[in-house]
């Protein structure tokens, strides 16, 4: 039987309080057009609030990302996902089965999604990560986060803290520290815009 001490309980609540403060600070920075580095359930990410054109522009600049390349959108609930994407019956089935988790669904974007985040067909990739930190952050904003892995375009996505781009760390506006174990496996991306599911990238979630 595990022995729980008063000090251990106090330490847990202290860490929880610090994390809540970090999330609140990150949300405020994102709303003001900043860019934040944070962990997801797969790799370390860097993101901007969907409601900030300045933040999204800064995200692309720091990542040295092609402006014509869409960026995925992280959400904290099905309700938020439905706000940004037009989900078919099949898309809803996949979302309800695998979310929160490592599945990105590409669906037709709604008018609430900036053109910068859409692909050439008016679609957007949406994911609800299996990490309470991301859910809490999206709820506090409120809204989705345009996010990518915390590395410059073309480099390896960081799994360990030490692999996060030093240049991005220096130029980002805030970092949410975490002790969460990341899987290191990117999300599976499935395109549902043409009716039948088409796997764009095979990742942690296996689809047939």
C-alpha positions, 0 to 999 in steps of 0.5 A: 500500500502506498504511503501518502504524507502530508508533505506529499499532498501539499506538494501536489496541490502546490504544483497544481496551483502553479500549473493553473497560474501558468495556463492563465498566464499563457491564455492572456499572452495568446489573447494579446497576440503572443506565441506560447510553447507547451507540451501536447500528448505527442510532442512539444508544440508551439501555438497562437490563438486562432483569434489573433492574426498577429499571433498566427503571423508570428507563429509562421515567422518563428517556425520559418514555415511556408505561408501556403502550408496550413497549420493544425488547430487544437481544441479542448472539446467537441463543441469547439471542434464543431465551431471550426469544422463542418463534421460529416457523420463519419467525421463525428464517429471518428472524433467520438471514438478517438478524441481526446487523442492522437487523431487529426481530422481534416474537414471543411472549415467554417467561417471562424477559421482564418484562411491562413490555417486552411488548405487549398480546398478550404479545409482545416485539420482539427485535433483534441489532444489527450492532455488536460493542459491543452483542454484547460488552455483552450477553455480559458482563451476561449477557442482553438490554438493554431499549433505545430511542433516546436521546431523550425520547418523541416527539423525533427519534432521535439519529444524531450524538453532538450530537443525544443528549438533554442531559437524558438525558446528565445523568441517565444513569449512564454513556455508552459513547463511540464513533466508529462510523458510525451509519446513521441508519435505524431497524430494520425491525419485523416482527410474526410473532405471528399466523403471517404476517409483518406489517411494523409499521415499514419501516426499513433492511431491506426485506422483501416 
